[in-house]
């Protein structure tokens, strides 16, 4: 197993975030990366399929209609509940 992907960990302990900023690992040059025979090169990714915009928009419209129908049911139940409370 190659250790090329091991994350660098700073060995220094800081008293505050300001000290950490002052030390700033980003200020120092990083060692150059060289490709060796042991380097693991990942396969090329497969291209993604293009989304079907028509189906997406139809699904959004359907969900909007269902939400509107649900909201109408809730308002009807709310008015009925208020009417029953008014009778008591």
C-alpha positions in Angstrom: 0.0 0.0 0.0 1.4 3.3 -1.0 1.4 6.2 1.5 0.9 8.9 -1.2 -2.5 9.8 0.1 -1.6 10.2 3.7 -2.8 13.6 5.0 -0.1 15.9 6.4 -0.5 16.6 10.1 1.2 19.6 11.7 3.2 18.5 14.8 3.3 22.0 16.4 0.7 23.0 19.0 -0.7 26.5 18.9 -2.0 28.6 21.8 -4.4 30.6 19.7 -5.9 30.8 16.2 -3.7 33.9 15.6 -0.5 31.9 16.3 -1.8 29.2 13.9 -2.4 31.9 11.3 1.1 33.4 11.9 2.7 30.0 11.4 0.7 29.5 8.3 1.5 26.2 6.6 0.2 27.8 3.4 3.2 30.2 3.5 5.8 27.4 3.0 6.5 25.6 -0.3 5.2 22.1 -0.6 7.4 19.3 -1.9 6.9 18.7 -5.5 4.7 15.7 -6.5 6.3 13.2 -8.8 4.7 10.2 -10.5 6.4 7.0 -9.7 5.7 3.4 -10.8 3.9 2.9 -7.5 1.6 5.8 -8.0 -2.1 4.8 -8.1 -3.8 6.5 -11.0 -7.6 6.2 -10.9 -9.7 5.2 -13.9 -11.2 8.0 -16.0 -14.8 8.7 -14.8 -17.7 7.7 -17.0 -19.6 10.7 -18.5 -22.8 11.5 -16.7 -26.1 11.3 -18.5 -27.8 14.6 -19.4 -30.9 15.2 -17.3 -34.3 15.0 -18.8 -35.5 18.6 -18.4 -39.0 17.9 -19.6 -39.6 15.1 -17.1 -38.1 17.2 -14.3 -40.4 20.1 -15.0 -43.4 17.9 -15.3 -42.6 16.3 -11.9 -42.2 19.9 -10.4 -45.6 20.9 -11.8 -47.2 17.7 -10.4 -45.7 18.3 -6.9 -46.9 21.9 -7.0 -50.4 20.7 -7.8 -50.3 18.1 -5.0 -49.1 20.8 -2.6 -51.9 23.2 -3.6 -54.5 20.4 -3.2 -53.1 19.5 0.3 -53.2 23.2 1.3 -56.8 23.4 0.2 -57.7 20.4 2.3 -55.9 21.9 5.3 -57.8 25.3 4.9 -61.1 23.4 4.6 -60.4 21.4 7.8 -59.3 24.6 9.5 -62.6 26.4 8.6 -64.7 23.4 9.7 -62.8 23.3 13.0 -63.3 27.0 13.6 -67.0 26.6 12.8 -67.3 23.8 15.4 -65.5 25.9 18.0 -67.9 28.8 17.3 -70.9 26.5 18.0 -69.5 25.5 21.4 
